[in-house]
């Protein structure tokens, strides 16, 4: 996800997105993505900068969005993924994160056994 972040649409300076995974054990529930012009860091601790948004979901739902099995619009509308923060950030974060470059590639159906 971090290798494909749409950096040109992220505000200049520093942006922080927190991920809250409801289905993970407490020690692995919170992650932060720190986005700067120098690069993107993933942290398993609060980097100490203001958050622009928080993505609340379970790990499977976020993986489904990333893979293209579930679109951002459907994930948000269904409540499987929620983006918290100011209105501009709630609208922007799905565009920042996007989906895998392979999300649009059709998958071969698994053979029935």
OpenMM code with the backbone's topology and positions (N, CA, C; nanometers):
from openmm import Vec3, app, unit

residues = "UNK UNK UNK UNK UNK UNK UNK UNK UNK UNK UNK UNK UNK UNK UNK UNK UNK UNK UNK UNK UNK UNK UNK UNK UNK UNK UNK UNK UNK UNK UNK UNK UNK UNK UNK UNK UNK UNK UNK UNK UNK UNK UNK UNK UNK UNK UNK UNK UNK UNK UNK UNK UNK UNK UNK UNK UNK UNK UNK UNK UNK UNK UNK UNK UNK UNK UNK UNK UNK UNK UNK UNK UNK UNK UNK UNK UNK UNK UNK UNK UNK UNK UNK UNK UNK UNK UNK UNK UNK UNK UNK UNK UNK UNK UNK UNK UNK UNK UNK UNK UNK UNK UNK UNK UNK UNK UNK UNK UNK UNK UNK UNK UNK".split()
positions = [
    Vec3(0.0836, -0.1182, 0.0000),
    Vec3(0.0000, 0.0000, 0.0000),
    Vec3(0.0883, 0.1249, 0.0000),
    Vec3(0.1898, 0.1234, 0.0840),
    Vec3(0.2703, 0.2449, 0.0954),
    Vec3(0.3497, 0.2722, -0.0311),
    Vec3(0.3880, 0.1688, -0.1068),
    Vec3(0.4638, 0.1899, -0.2302),
    Vec3(0.3796, 0.2521, -0.3405),
    Vec3(0.2484, 0.2465, -0.3287),
    Vec3(0.1610, 0.2970, -0.4336),
    Vec3(0.0769, 0.4160, -0.3894),
    Vec3(0.1133, 0.4773, -0.2778),
    Vec3(0.0407, 0.5946, -0.2297),
    Vec3(0.0440, 0.7027, -0.3365),
    Vec3(-0.0673, 0.7684, -0.3579),
    Vec3(-0.0761, 0.8748, -0.4593),
    Vec3(-0.0228, 1.0044, -0.3985),
    Vec3(0.1099, 1.0165, -0.3935),
    Vec3(0.1742, 1.1298, -0.3272),
    Vec3(0.1340, 1.2667, -0.3812),
    Vec3(0.1137, 1.2841, -0.5116),
    Vec3(0.0761, 1.4183, -0.5592),
    Vec3(-0.0549, 1.4716, -0.5010),
    Vec3(-0.1427, 1.3848, -0.4513),
    Vec3(-0.2698, 1.4338, -0.3961),
    Vec3(-0.2656, 1.4506, -0.2440),
    Vec3(-0.1547, 1.4103, -0.1810),
    Vec3(-0.1387, 1.4276, -0.0366),
    Vec3(-0.0946, 1.5719, -0.0121),
    Vec3(-0.1494, 1.6385, 0.0897),
    Vec3(-0.1088, 1.7770, 0.1167),
    Vec3(0.0417, 1.7879, 0.1388),
    Vec3(0.0965, 1.9036, 0.1035),
    Vec3(0.2393, 1.9267, 0.1235),
    Vec3(0.2724, 1.9233, 0.2719),
    Vec3(0.3961, 1.8922, 0.3007),
    Vec3(0.4389, 1.8858, 0.4396),
    Vec3(0.4255, 1.7442, 0.4919),
    Vec3(0.3681, 1.7327, 0.6088),
    Vec3(0.3559, 1.6032, 0.6739),
    Vec3(0.2082, 1.5667, 0.6879),
    Vec3(0.1762, 1.4416, 0.6615),
    Vec3(0.0409, 1.3905, 0.6827),
    Vec3(0.0526, 1.2599, 0.7606),
    Vec3(-0.0408, 1.2398, 0.8529),
    Vec3(-0.0420, 1.1179, 0.9331),
    Vec3(-0.1806, 1.0554, 0.9235),
    Vec3(-0.1825, 0.9270, 0.8904),
    Vec3(-0.3064, 0.8496, 0.8886),
    Vec3(-0.2879, 0.7345, 0.9874),
    Vec3(-0.3800, 0.7248, 1.0827),
    Vec3(-0.3772, 0.6137, 1.1791),
    Vec3(-0.4712, 0.5047, 1.1288),
    Vec3(-0.4292, 0.3810, 1.1447),
    Vec3(-0.5112, 0.2653, 1.1101),
    Vec3(-0.5454, 0.1932, 1.2396),
    Vec3(-0.6734, 0.1698, 1.2607),
    Vec3(-0.7208, 0.0967, 1.3779),
    Vec3(-0.7857, -0.0318, 1.3271),
    Vec3(-0.7208, -0.1462, 1.3560),
    Vec3(-0.7710, -0.2754, 1.3110),
    Vec3(-0.8458, -0.3413, 1.4260),
    Vec3(-0.9771, -0.3433, 1.4162),
    Vec3(-1.0629, -0.3908, 1.5252),
    Vec3(-1.0463, -0.5389, 1.5557),
    Vec3(-0.9941, -0.6153, 1.4624),
    Vec3(-0.9840, -0.7599, 1.4806),
    Vec3(-0.8454, -0.8063, 1.5247),
    Vec3(-0.7558, -0.7160, 1.5503),
    Vec3(-0.6202, -0.7524, 1.5906),
    Vec3(-0.6059, -0.7461, 1.7421),
    Vec3(-0.5098, -0.8196, 1.7950),
    Vec3(-0.4840, -0.8113, 1.9387),
    Vec3(-0.4378, -0.6694, 1.9714),
    Vec3(-0.4523, -0.6289, 2.0943),
    Vec3(-0.4273, -0.4907, 2.1349),
    Vec3(-0.2905, -0.4405, 2.0894),
    Vec3(-0.1867, -0.5201, 2.1046),
    Vec3(-0.0508, -0.4762, 2.0701),
    Vec3(-0.0326, -0.4494, 1.9207),
    Vec3(-0.1190, -0.5038, 1.8356),
    Vec3(-0.1055, -0.4863, 1.6903),
    Vec3(-0.2248, -0.4140, 1.6290),
    Vec3(-0.3048, -0.3509, 1.7128),
    Vec3(-0.4295, -0.2898, 1.6662),
    Vec3(-0.4086, -0.1540, 1.5993),
    Vec3(-0.3105, -0.0771, 1.6437),
    Vec3(-0.2895, 0.0597, 1.5939),
    Vec3(-0.1614, 0.0687, 1.5117),
    Vec3(-0.1726, 0.1300, 1.3933),
    Vec3(-0.0583, 0.1553, 1.3053),
    Vec3(-0.0721, 0.2969, 1.2513),
    Vec3(0.0392, 0.3597, 1.2221),
    Vec3(0.0393, 0.4955, 1.1689),
    Vec3(0.1195, 0.4998, 1.0403),
    Vec3(0.0677, 0.5725, 0.9427),
    Vec3(0.1396, 0.5985, 0.8192),
    Vec3(0.1803, 0.7454, 0.8229),
    Vec3(0.3095, 0.7701, 0.8232),
    Vec3(0.3661, 0.9045, 0.8273),
    Vec3(0.4149, 0.9374, 0.6874),
    Vec3(0.3533, 1.0382, 0.6265),
    Vec3(0.3825, 1.0732, 0.4878),
    Vec3(0.4520, 1.2091, 0.4862),
    Vec3(0.5730, 1.2138, 0.4326),
    Vec3(0.6484, 1.3383, 0.4188),
    Vec3(0.7039, 1.3441, 0.2769),
    Vec3(0.7535, 1.4600, 0.2351),
    Vec3(0.8143, 1.4663, 0.1018),
    Vec3(0.9333, 1.3709, 0.0864),
    Vec3(0.9966, 1.3350, 0.1975),
    Vec3(1.1123, 1.2449, 0.1932),
    Vec3(1.0719, 1.0982, 0.1788),
    Vec3(0.9491, 1.0659, 0.2123),
    Vec3(0.9071, 0.9274, 0.2013),
    Vec3(0.7911, 0.8938, 0.2928),
    Vec3(0.7648, 0.7654, 0.3024),
    Vec3(0.6510, 0.7152, 0.3798),
    Vec3(0.7040, 0.6136, 0.4797),
    Vec3(0.6673, 0.6334, 0.6051),
    Vec3(0.7046, 0.5400, 0.7102),
    Vec3(0.5794, 0.4795, 0.7704),
    Vec3(0.5879, 0.3517, 0.8034),
    Vec3(0.4822, 0.2843, 0.8781),
    Vec3(0.5340, 0.2641, 1.0194),
    Vec3(0.4537, 0.3010, 1.1164),
    Vec3(0.4946, 0.2936, 1.2561),
    Vec3(0.3932, 0.2114, 1.3351),
    Vec3(0.4435, 0.1319, 1.4288),
    Vec3(0.3542, 0.0602, 1.5200),
    Vec3(0.3475, 0.1335, 1.6537),
    Vec3(0.3861, 0.2605, 1.6503),
    Vec3(0.3766, 0.3495, 1.7661),
    Vec3(0.3360, 0.4874, 1.7155),
    Vec3(0.2752, 0.5652, 1.8001),
    Vec3(0.2314, 0.6996, 1.7628),
    Vec3(0.3543, 0.7860, 1.7365),
    Vec3(0.3691, 0.8390, 1.6142),
    Vec3(0.4878, 0.9188, 1.5832),
    Vec3(0.4864, 1.0582, 1.6468),
    Vec3(0.3764, 1.0937, 1.7111),
    Vec3(0.3724, 1.2193, 1.7844),
    Vec3(0.3342, 1.3413, 1.7031),
    Vec3(0.2793, 1.3212, 1.5856),
    Vec3(0.2337, 1.4311, 1.5008),
    Vec3(0.0819, 1.4250, 1.4897),
    Vec3(0.0165, 1.5384, 1.4657),
    Vec3(-0.1296, 1.5368, 1.4522),
    Vec3(-0.1745, 1.4463, 1.3368),
    Vec3(-0.2825, 1.3734, 1.3601),
    Vec3(-0.3394, 1.2863, 1.2566),
    Vec3(-0.4342, 1.3658, 1.1684),
    Vec3(-0.4279, 1.3412, 1.0390),
    Vec3(-0.5251, 1.3993, 0.9485),
    Vec3(-0.6512, 1.3128, 0.9456),
    Vec3(-0.6327, 1.1809, 0.9642),
    Vec3(-0.7472, 1.0897, 0.9579),
    Vec3(-0.7137, 0.9590, 1.0271),
    Vec3(-0.8183, 0.8839, 1.0573),
    Vec3(-0.8051, 0.7492, 1.1125),
    Vec3(-0.8917, 0.6568, 1.0284),
    Vec3(-0.8331, 0.5461, 0.9840),
    Vec3(-0.9061, 0.4442, 0.9094),
    Vec3(-0.9387, 0.3326, 1.0081),
    Vec3(-1.0683, 0.3123, 1.0348),
    Vec3(-1.1118, 0.2064, 1.1261),
    Vec3(-1.1738, 0.0942, 1.0441),
    Vec3(-1.1220, -0.0260, 1.0640),
    Vec3(-1.1663, -0.1403, 0.9862),
    Vec3(-1.1110, -0.2672, 1.0482),
    Vec3(-1.1390, -0.3801, 0.9857),
    Vec3(-1.0688, -0.5032, 1.0202),
    Vec3(-0.9686, -0.5288, 0.9087),
    Vec3(-0.8673, -0.6058, 0.9381),
    Vec3(-0.7589, -0.6261, 0.8421),
    Vec3(-0.8080, -0.6885, 0.7117),
    Vec3(-0.8997, -0.7816, 0.7210),
    Vec3(-0.9517, -0.8481, 0.6002),
    Vec3(-1.0203, -0.7476, 0.5066),
    Vec3(-1.1009, -0.6581, 0.5625),
    Vec3(-1.1718, -0.5610, 0.4779),
    Vec3(-1.0745, -0.4687, 0.4065),
    Vec3(-0.9718, -0.4219, 0.4786),
    Vec3(-0.8742, -0.3345, 0.4137),
    Vec3(-0.7985, -0.4100, 0.3049),
    Vec3(-0.7654, -0.5360, 0.3314),
    Vec3(-0.6986, -0.6176, 0.2293),
    Vec3(-0.7887, -0.6364, 0.1078),
    Vec3(-0.9173, -0.6555, 0.1300),
    Vec3(-1.0112, -0.6710, 0.0186),
    Vec3(-1.0192, -0.5435, -0.0651),
    Vec3(-1.0172, -0.4287, 0.0005),
    Vec3(-1.0175, -0.3015, -0.0727),
    Vec3(-0.8886, -0.2901, -0.1535),
    Vec3(-0.7767, -0.3170, -0.0907),
    Vec3(-0.6476, -0.3044, -0.1576),
    Vec3(-0.6385, -0.3974, -0.2795),
    Vec3(-0.6888, -0.5187, -0.2650),
    Vec3(-0.6837, -0.6158, -0.3757),
    Vec3(-0.7834, -0.5850, -0.4868),
    Vec3(-0.8833, -0.5019, -0.4561),
    Vec3(-0.9852, -0.4727, -0.5557),
    Vec3(-1.1070, -0.5614, -0.5454),
    Vec3(-1.1127, -0.6467, -0.4423),
    Vec3(-1.2293, -0.7331, -0.4225),
    Vec3(-1.3477, -0.6545, -0.3666),
    Vec3(-1.3189, -0.5390, -0.3096),
    Vec3(-1.4193, -0.4522, -0.2498),
    Vec3(-1.3782, -0.3090, -0.2821),
    Vec3(-1.4663, -0.2334, -0.3449),
    Vec3(-1.4339, -0.0955, -0.3794),
    Vec3(-1.4420, -0.0044, -0.2582),
    Vec3(-1.3701, 0.1068, -0.2639),
    Vec3(-1.3741, 0.2029, -0.1539),
    Vec3(-1.5168, 0.2489, -0.1261),
    Vec3(-1.5915, 0.2814, -0.2301),
    Vec3(-1.7274, 0.3316, -0.2107),
    Vec3(-1.8125, 0.2298, -0.1371),
    Vec3(-1.8073, 0.1052, -0.1813),
    Vec3(-1.8857, -0.0010, -0.1165),
    Vec3(-1.8392, -0.0246, 0.0268),
    Vec3(-1.7082, -0.0245, 0.0481),
    Vec3(-1.6536, -0.0482, 0.1826),
    Vec3(-1.6978, 0.0610, 0.2792),
    Vec3(-1.6961, 0.1858, 0.2338),
    Vec3(-1.7374, 0.2977, 0.3190),
    Vec3(-1.8879, 0.2964, 0.3415),
    Vec3(-1.9628, 0.2734, 0.2372),
    Vec3(-2.1096, 0.2738, 0.2471),
    Vec3(-2.1601, 0.1619, 0.3383),
    Vec3(-2.0947, 0.0466, 0.3324),
    Vec3(-2.1377, -0.0684, 0.4125),
    Vec3(-2.0916, -0.0590, 0.5578),
    Vec3(-1.9967, 0.0297, 0.5858),
    Vec3(-1.9435, 0.0424, 0.7207),
    Vec3(-1.8285, -0.0527, 0.7501),
    Vec3(-1.7867, -0.1306, 0.6510),
    Vec3(-1.6731, -0.2217, 0.6734),
    Vec3(-1.5442, -0.1438, 0.6945),
    Vec3(-1.5378, -0.0264, 0.6333),
    Vec3(-1.4250, 0.0651, 0.6511),
    Vec3(-1.4840, 0.2004, 0.6848),
    Vec3(-1.4262, 0.2668, 0.7828),
    Vec3(-1.4707, 0.4014, 0.8190),
    Vec3(-1.3480, 0.4911, 0.8254),
    Vec3(-1.3588, 0.6080, 0.7633),
    Vec3(-1.2515, 0.7065, 0.7695),
    Vec3(-1.3008, 0.8194, 0.8582),
    Vec3(-1.2307, 0.8425, 0.9677),
    Vec3(-1.2663, 0.9460, 1.0632),
    Vec3(-1.1727, 1.0646, 1.0468),
    Vec3(-1.2264, 1.1828, 1.0671),
    Vec3(-1.1456, 1.3039, 1.0573),
    Vec3(-1.2276, 1.4142, 0.9946),
    Vec3(-1.1640, 1.5275, 0.9650),
    Vec3(-1.2363, 1.6359, 0.9001),
    Vec3(-1.2888, 1.5915, 0.7629),
    Vec3(-1.3915, 1.6567, 0.7150),
    Vec3(-1.4543, 1.6180, 0.5887),
    Vec3(-1.3574, 1.6045, 0.4729),
    Vec3(-1.2653, 1.7006, 0.4600),
    Vec3(-1.1710, 1.6943, 0.3475),
    Vec3(-1.0849, 1.5685, 0.3572),
    Vec3(-1.0461, 1.5295, 0.4790),
    Vec3(-0.9618, 1.4108, 0.4956),
    Vec3(-1.0414, 1.2829, 0.4706),
    Vec3(-1.1663, 1.2787, 0.5174),
    Vec3(-1.2497, 1.1598, 0.4933),
    Vec3(-1.2670, 1.1357, 0.3437),
    Vec3(-1.2775, 1.2438, 0.2679),
    Vec3(-1.2920, 1.2298, 0.1218),
    Vec3(-1.1590, 1.1974, 0.0548),
    Vec3(-1.0487, 1.2490, 0.1085),
    Vec3(-0.9184, 1.2372, 0.0427),
    Vec3(-0.8464, 1.1058, 0.0691),
    Vec3(-0.8580, 1.0530, 0.1893),
    Vec3(-0.7783, 0.9353, 0.2264),
    Vec3(-0.7983, 0.8168, 0.1311),
    Vec3(-0.9197, 0.7827, 0.0883),
    Vec3(-0.9317, 0.6722, -0.0072),
    Vec3(-0.8531, 0.6986, -0.1366),
    Vec3(-0.8473, 0.8223, -0.1777),
    Vec3(-0.7699, 0.8534, -0.2990),
    Vec3(-0.6203, 0.8425, -0.2703),
    Vec3(-0.5771, 0.8868, -0.1531),
    Vec3(-0.4349, 0.8748, -0.1179),
    Vec3(-0.3921, 0.7293, -0.1207),
    Vec3(-0.4737, 0.6435, -0.0574),
    Vec3(-0.4368, 0.5034, -0.0421),
    Vec3(-0.4614, 0.4231, -0.1690),
    Vec3(-0.5695, 0.4532, -0.2388),
    Vec3(-0.6004, 0.3855, -0.3642),
    Vec3(-0.6162, 0.2355, -0.3492),
    Vec3(-0.5770, 0.1658, -0.4540),
    Vec3(-0.5819, 0.0199, -0.4566),
    Vec3(-0.4558, -0.0299, -0.5251),
    Vec3(-0.4311, -0.1566, -0.5127),
    Vec3(-0.3160, -0.2192, -0.5769),
    Vec3(-0.3223, -0.1961, -0.7280),
    Vec3(-0.2070, -0.1801, -0.7921),
    Vec3(-0.2070, -0.1701, -0.9385),
    Vec3(-0.2683, -0.2936, -1.0051),
    Vec3(-0.2732, -0.4037, -0.9330),
    Vec3(-0.3306, -0.5282, -0.9873),
    Vec3(-0.4790, -0.5439, -0.9552),
    Vec3(-0.5386, -0.4451, -0.8876),
    Vec3(-0.6784, -0.4565, -0.8460),
    Vec3(-0.7728, -0.4763, -0.9641),
    Vec3(-0.7418, -0.4190, -1.0778),
    Vec3(-0.8299, -0.4295, -1.1935),
    Vec3(-0.8071, -0.5520, -1.2796),
    Vec3(-0.7081, -0.6334, -1.2447),
    Vec3(-0.6785, -0.7517, -1.3246),
    Vec3(-0.7768, -0.8621, -1.2899),
    Vec3(-0.8484, -0.9155, -1.3899),
    Vec3(-0.9441, -1.0233, -1.3611),
    Vec3(-0.8726, -1.1462, -1.3039),
    Vec3(-0.9379, -1.2104, -1.2103),
    Vec3(-0.8825, -1.3311, -1.1479),
    Vec3(-0.9493, -1.4535, -1.2088),
    Vec3(-0.8714, -1.5579, -1.2206),
    Vec3(-0.9237, -1.6844, -1.2696),
    Vec3(-1.0015, -1.7473, -1.1544),
    Vec3(-1.1199, -1.7940, -1.1842),
    Vec3(-1.2031, -1.8578, -1.0817),
    Vec3(-1.1359, -1.9867, -1.0365),
    Vec3(-1.1431, -2.0126, -0.9085),
    Vec3(-1.0872, -2.1355, -0.8536),
    Vec3(-1.1682, -2.2558, -0.9020),
    Vec3(-1.0993, -2.3621, -0.9330),
    Vec3(-1.1680, -2.4836, -0.9785),
    Vec3(-1.2383, -2.5494, -0.8606),
    Vec3(-1.3593, -2.5961, -0.8856),
    Vec3(-1.4364, -2.6662, -0.7811),
    Vec3(-1.3754, -2.8031, -0.7599),
    Vec3(-1.3647, -2.8418, -0.6335),
    Vec3(-1.3093, -2.9759, -0.6055),
    Vec3(-1.4109, -3.0605, -0.5359),
] * unit.nanometer
topology = app.Topology()
chain = topology.addChain("A")
for resn in residues:
    res = topology.addResidue(resn, chain)
    for name in ("N", "CA", "C"):
        topology.addAtom(name, app.Element.getBySymbol(name[0]), res)
